[in-house]
């Protein structure tokens, strides 16, 4: 009579929801239905940010999303993506297919193609990451590189974007002499010095509101193996958003000259058009984006909406003949639609800025050299002294080599002068450099000539260089 009885629990009860609704996340790969692309289907319990994680995982695997259909009502998330590999073909590698299923099924944030982002002797987890935001000016990236060398820092990796005369930069650094992590006390001193570099300007331009945008602080992203390319790019989006690059260049800013008139502004931005309408019967705001198609476009738009605290309930994405059409049904995280014209205008501007940031005006140079302390500072100094401004940079250390990718522009708005190649070889003659790739901005088609600019550049380097570094 005094025995206390516990309630009986059927051991099969814990698996009942899974047996009724299926696994928490199911990923299906279909290579049979379509001839030119692979279909990836995802069914999952919904939560905020899940769509971005899925798009980020596909982007990390260098897959291009040509079409997408998203629905996430009633707590369930259903996605269908049409994807292609880097060469525009179906995904046929079984290892990649298996990884897609594993990564999306577990919402993993790693990538099978994630390369080592630093030397084996000094993984990124043992470095300090800092981020910088501020007004851009010709030569600023070179000044930052030189300042880090003067402060005794070894630059392991750095990524920088510029847009509308704003700069966002994320850098991984270590002690120059020992390749060991920098202690917090010294890191604060480095941050203070870099802040001074960012704020260096004429007295006429100085004011408190501008200086508030010149900031150096510890990077707000994870380091180590989980720090994938898309995470760095998402952080760069966030940094430029924080300095309001969507508002256009700040007043009295020394802008890089351009030969494109205001009447051609829409063409310069790739014909981007964003409109927002209300769907009152369902309580959604409908965001429509039309622009030239490119890789990582969906990542950029979904990333921006998510970081602005908007929830995507339904969406459709399509691309055809180089043009993209995206439609998102959204609400704010508090459940409200975009009710005011001011809020709609701000969202439209932020999406346009997110699309524009990745489209650089200028030429892309990939330079490979044996790594040493001060290499980046020397390269950017030569570019600056030859009248070139770096508008975007991706620099990484791979073992004994440093791989540098730059988008550069002539600060006078003219075509890139081939003489700067000679200057690189004569002024940094001890370094072997190889042009790995040279392309113009893809929004500006190359007109056929007897010898294109890219061909002439390559010819000049082959004539002037000796002992190229093999990749």
C-alpha positions in Angstrom: 0.0 0.0 0.0 2.9 2.3 0.7 4.6 1.6 -2.6 5.0 4.7 -4.8 4.3 3.9 -8.4 5.9 6.0 -11.2 3.9 6.6 -14.3 4.6 4.2 -17.1 6.3 5.7 -20.2 6.2 3.8 -23.4 9.8 3.6 -24.8 8.4 4.2 -28.3 6.7 7.5 -27.2 9.9 9.5 -27.6 10.1 8.6 -31.3 6.4 9.2 -31.9 6.8 12.8 -33.3 9.5 11.6 -35.7 7.3 8.7 -36.8 4.4 11.0 -37.4 6.2 14.0 -38.9 9.4 12.3 -40.2 13.0 13.2 -39.1 13.7 16.7 -37.9 15.4 17.5 -41.2 15.2 15.5 -44.4 17.5 16.3 -47.4 16.8 14.7 -50.8 19.1 15.0 -53.8 17.5 14.5 -57.2 19.7 14.2 -60.2 17.1 12.5 -62.5 14.3 15.1 -62.9 16.3 17.8 -64.8 19.0 17.5 -67.4 21.1 20.6 -66.5 21.0 20.9 -62.7 20.6 19.0 -59.4 17.5 19.4 -57.2 18.1 19.7 -53.5 15.0 19.3 -51.3 14.9 20.1 -47.6 12.1 19.5 -45.1 12.7 20.6 -41.6 11.2 22.0 -38.4 11.5 25.8 -38.9 13.4 28.3 -36.9 14.7 31.8 -37.4 17.8 32.0 -39.5 17.5 28.5 -40.9 17.1 29.6 -44.5 20.4 31.6 -44.2 22.2 28.6 -42.8 21.0 26.5 -45.8 22.0 29.1 -48.4 25.3 29.6 -46.6 26.1 25.9 -46.7 25.3 25.6 -50.4 27.4 28.8 -51.1 30.3 27.4 -49.0 30.3 24.4 -51.3 30.7 26.8 -54.3 27.3 25.7 -55.7 25.3 28.2 -57.8 21.5 28.5 -57.0 19.7 29.0 -60.3 16.1 28.5 -58.8 14.6 28.2 -55.4 11.3 27.8 -53.8 10.9 28.4 -50.0 7.9 28.0 -47.7 7.9 28.0 -43.9 4.4 28.3 -42.6 2.9 26.4 -39.7 6.4 25.7 -38.1 7.7 23.7 -41.0 10.4 24.6 -43.4 10.3 23.3 -47.0 12.9 24.3 -49.6 13.6 23.3 -53.2 16.8 24.5 -54.8 18.1 24.0 -58.3 21.9 24.0 -58.0 25.0 23.7 -60.3 28.6 23.2 -59.6 31.5 25.6 -60.3 31.5 24.8 -64.0 27.7 25.0 -64.4 27.0 21.3 -64.4 25.1 18.9 -62.3 26.5 17.8 -58.9 27.6 14.3 -59.8 30.5 13.7 -57.3 29.0 11.3 -54.7 31.3 12.7 -52.0 29.8 16.1 -52.5 26.3 14.7 -52.6 26.9 12.9 -49.4 28.3 16.0 -47.8 25.3 18.1 -48.9 23.0 15.6 -47.2 25.1 15.6 -44.0 25.7 19.3 -43.9 22.2 20.4 -44.5 20.7 17.6 -42.4 22.8 18.6 -39.4 22.7 22.3 -40.2 26.5 22.2 -40.3 28.4 25.4 -41.0 31.5 23.8 -42.4 32.3 23.1 -46.0 34.1 20.2 -47.8 35.9 22.7 -49.9 37.0 24.9 -47.0 40.7 25.4 -47.5 43.3 25.9 -44.8 43.1 29.6 -44.2 46.5 29.9 -42.5 49.8 28.1 -42.2 49.9 24.8 -40.4 52.3 26.3 -37.8 49.8 29.0 -36.9 46.1 28.2 -37.3 43.6 31.0 -37.2 42.5 29.9 -33.8 45.9 31.0 -32.4 45.7 34.5 -34.0 43.7 37.6 -33.0 41.0 38.9 -35.3 40.2 42.6 -35.6 37.7 44.4 -37.7 37.8 48.0 -39.0 35.1 50.3 -40.3 35.4 53.9 -41.5 35.4 56.3 -44.4 37.4 55.1 -47.4 40.0 57.2 -49.1 42.7 56.4 -51.8 45.5 54.5 -50.2 43.8 53.7 -46.9 44.2 49.9 -47.2 47.9 50.5 -47.8 48.1 52.7 -44.7 46.5 50.0 -42.6 48.9 47.3 -43.9 51.9 49.6 -43.2 50.6 50.4 -39.7 50.3 46.8 -38.8 53.8 46.1 -39.9 55.1 49.1 -37.9 53.3 47.8 -34.9 55.1 44.4 -35.2 52.2 42.4 -36.5 52.3 39.6 -38.9 49.2 39.6 -41.2 48.0 36.1 -41.6 44.7 36.8 -43.4 42.8 39.9 -44.3 39.5 40.7 -46.2 38.4 44.2 -47.1 35.4 45.6 -48.9 34.7 49.2 -49.9 31.3 50.6 -51.0 30.0 54.2 -51.3 33.3 55.5 -49.8 33.1 53.3 -46.7 35.5 50.6 -45.7 35.0 47.3 -43.9 38.0 45.1 -43.1 38.6 41.9 -41.1 42.2 40.9 -40.3 43.8 38.0 -38.5 47.2 39.0 -37.0 49.9 37.5 -34.8 53.2 38.7 -33.2 55.7 39.4 -35.9 58.8 38.0 -34.1 57.3 34.8 -32.6 54.2 34.1 -34.6 52.4 33.8 -31.3 49.0 35.2 -30.3 48.9 38.9 -29.3 47.9 39.5 -25.7 44.9 41.6 -25.0 46.8 44.6 -23.6 48.9 44.9 -26.7 45.8 44.3 -28.9 44.1 47.4 -27.4 47.2 49.5 -28.2 47.1 48.2 -31.8 43.4 49.0 -32.1 43.9 52.5 -30.8 46.7 53.2 -33.3 44.6 51.8 -36.2 41.7 54.0 -35.1 44.1 57.0 -35.4 45.0 55.9 -39.0 41.3 55.5 -39.9 40.5 59.0 -38.5 43.4 60.7 -40.2 41.8 63.4 -42.3 41.7 67.1 -42.9 40.4 69.4 -40.2 37.7 70.6 -42.6 36.2 67.0 -42.7 36.5 66.3 -39.0 33.3 66.1 -37.0 32.1 63.9 -34.2 29.5 62.0 -36.3 32.1 61.0 -38.9 34.6 59.9 -36.2 32.0 57.6 -34.7 32.1 55.6 -37.9 35.9 55.1 -37.6 36.2 52.1 -35.4 38.6 49.2 -34.7 37.6 46.4 -32.4 37.9 42.6 -31.9 36.2 40.8 -34.8 32.6 39.7 -34.2 33.0 36.3 -35.9 34.4 32.9 -34.8 37.9 32.0 -35.6 39.4 28.6 -36.3 38.1 25.9 -38.6 34.5 27.1 -38.4 35.4 30.5 -39.9 34.3 29.9 -43.4 34.4 32.4 -46.3 30.6 33.1 -46.1 30.9 33.9 -42.4 33.6 36.5 -43.1 31.5 37.9 -46.0 28.4 38.1 -43.8 30.5 40.0 -41.2 31.6 42.4 -44.0 28.0 42.9 -44.9 27.2 43.7 -41.3 30.0 46.1 -40.9 29.2 48.1 -44.0 25.5 48.1 -43.0 26.6 49.5 -39.6 28.3 52.5 -41.2 25.3 53.1 -43.4 26.9 52.6 -46.8 23.4 52.4 -48.2 23.0 56.2 -47.7 25.7 56.9 -50.3 29.1 58.5 -49.8 29.3 60.7 -46.7 29.5 64.5 -47.3 32.8 66.1 -48.0 34.3 62.6 -48.6 37.2 62.3 -51.0 35.6 59.9 -53.4 37.4 57.9 -56.0 36.7 59.6 -59.4 34.6 57.8 -61.9 34.0 58.3 -65.5 30.4 57.2 -65.3 27.8 59.9 -65.3 24.8 60.0 -62.9 22.5 59.2 -65.7 24.3 55.9 -66.1 24.0 55.1 -62.3 21.5 52.3 -62.7 23.6 50.6 -65.4 26.7 51.0 -63.2 24.8 49.1 -60.4 23.9 46.3 -62.8 20.3 47.4 -63.4 19.4 46.6 -59.8 15.7 47.4 -58.9 14.1 46.6 -55.5 10.4 47.2 -54.8 8.3 46.5 -51.8 4.5 46.0 -51.7 2.1 45.1 -49.0 0.0 41.9 -48.9 -2.6 43.0 -46.4 -4.8 39.9 -46.4 -1.9 37.7 -45.3 0.1 40.3 -43.3 3.2 40.1 -45.4 5.4 42.6 -47.1 6.5 41.4 -50.6 10.1 42.3 -51.6 10.9 42.0 -55.3 14.4 42.2 -56.6 15.4 42.3 -60.2 19.1 42.6 -61.2 21.9 40.9 -63.2 22.5 37.4 -62.0 25.8 36.4 -60.4 27.2 33.9 -57.9 26.4 34.4 -54.2 23.5 36.7 -55.1 20.9 34.9 -53.0 23.4 34.7 -50.1 23.8 38.4 -50.1 20.1 39.2 -50.1 19.1 36.6 -47.6 22.0 37.6 -45.3 20.9 41.2 -45.4 17.2 40.5 -44.6 18.2 38.2 -41.8 20.6 40.6 -40.2 18.0 43.4 -40.4 15.8 41.1 -38.3 13.3 40.2 -41.0 11.8 36.7 -41.2 11.4 35.2 -44.7 8.2 33.0 -44.8 8.0 32.4 -48.5 10.3 33.0 -51.4 10.9 32.3 -55.0 14.2 32.8 -56.8 14.8 32.4 -60.6 17.6 33.3 -63.0 17.5 33.2 -66.8 19.9 34.5 -69.4 22.0 36.3 -66.9 19.2 38.0 -65.1 17.8 37.2 -61.7 14.4 37.6 -60.2 13.8 37.2 -56.4 10.6 37.5 -54.4 10.5 37.4 -50.6 7.4 37.4 -48.4 8.7 38.8 -45.1 7.7 40.2 -41.7 9.7 41.8 -39.0 10.9 39.5 -36.2 8.2 41.1 -34.0 5.5 39.8 -36.5 4.8 43.1 -38.1 4.9 43.9 -41.8 6.7 47.0 -43.2 4.0 49.6 -42.6 5.7 52.9 -43.3 7.2 54.2 -46.5 10.4 55.2 -44.6 10.9 51.6 -43.5 10.3 50.2 -47.0 12.7 52.8 -48.5 15.4 51.8 -46.0 15.0 48.0 -46.7 15.2 48.7 -50.4 18.3 50.8 -50.1 20.0 48.2 -47.9 19.3 45.4 -50.3 20.6 47.4 -53.3 23.8 48.1 -51.3 24.2 44.4 -50.5 23.9 43.6 -54.2 26.3 46.4 -55.2 29.1 45.6 -52.6 30.3 42.5 -54.4 30.3 44.1 -57.8 33.7 46.0 -58.0 34.6 48.6 -60.5 38.1 47.9 -61.6 40.3 45.0 -62.5 41.0 41.8 -60.5 44.6 40.8 -59.9 45.6 37.6 -58.2 49.2 37.7 -57.0 51.1 34.8 -55.5 54.4 35.2 -53.7 56.6 33.6 -51.0 55.3 34.9 -47.7 57.3 37.2 -45.4 56.5 39.8 -42.9 55.6 43.1 -44.6 54.8 41.6 -48.0 51.2 43.0 -48.1 52.5 46.4 -47.0 55.1 46.4 -49.8 52.6 45.3 -52.5 49.9 47.8 -51.5 52.5 50.6 -51.2 53.6 50.0 -54.8 50.0 50.0 -56.0 49.3 53.3 -54.2 52.5 55.0 -55.4 51.5 54.1 -59.0 48.1 55.8 -58.6 46.0 52.6 -57.9 43.4 52.3 -55.2 42.5 48.9 -53.7 38.7 48.7 -53.6 38.6 45.1 -52.4 41.1 42.6 -51.0 41.3 38.9 -50.1 44.6 37.9 -48.7 45.4 34.5 -47.2 48.6 32.6 -46.1 48.9 29.0 -47.4 52.0 27.4 -46.0 55.0 29.4 -47.3 53.0 31.3 -49.8 50.8 34.3 -49.7 47.8 34.4 -52.1 46.6 37.9 -52.7 43.5 38.9 -54.7 42.9 42.6 -55.3 40.4 44.7 -57.2 42.1 47.9 -58.1 41.2 51.2 -59.8 43.0 54.1 -61.1 42.3 56.9 -58.6 41.9 59.3 -61.5 39.2 57.2 -63.1 41.4 56.2 -66.1 42.2 52.8 -67.4 44.8 50.9 -65.4 48.3 51.9 -66.5 50.5 49.0 -67.4 53.5 50.8 -66.0 52.5 49.8 -62.5 53.5 46.3 -63.4 57.1 47.5 -64.1 57.0 49.3 -60.8 56.1 46.2 -58.9 59.0 44.3 -60.5 61.5 47.1 -60.0 60.5 48.3 -56.5 59.7 44.8 -55.1 62.2 43.0 -57.2 63.1 40.4 -54.6 59.6 39.0 -54.7 58.4 36.7 -57.5 54.9 37.6 -58.5 52.6 35.8 -60.9 49.3 37.1 -62.2 47.0 34.2 -61.6 43.9 35.8 -63.1 43.1 39.1 -64.7 39.5 40.0 -65.5 37.5 43.3 -65.8 34.4 44.0 -63.8 31.9 41.5 -65.2 29.3 44.2 -65.5 31.4 45.9 -68.1 31.9 43.7 -71.2 35.3 43.6 -72.9 35.2 44.9 -76.5 37.3 42.8 -78.9 40.6 44.3 -79.9 43.8 43.1 -81.4 45.1 42.5 -77.9 42.9 43.0 -74.8 44.1 44.8 -71.7 44.3 41.5 -69.8 46.4 40.0 -72.6 48.7 42.9 -72.6 49.1 42.8 -68.8 50.0 39.1 -69.0 52.4 39.8 -71.8 54.2 42.5 -69.8 54.5 40.3 -66.7 55.8 37.3 -68.7 58.4 39.7 -70.3 59.5 41.3 -67.0 59.2 38.5 -64.5 61.6 35.7 -63.7 61.2 32.6 -61.6 57.4 32.6 -61.2 55.9 31.0 -58.1 54.1 27.8 -59.1 50.7 27.2 -57.5 
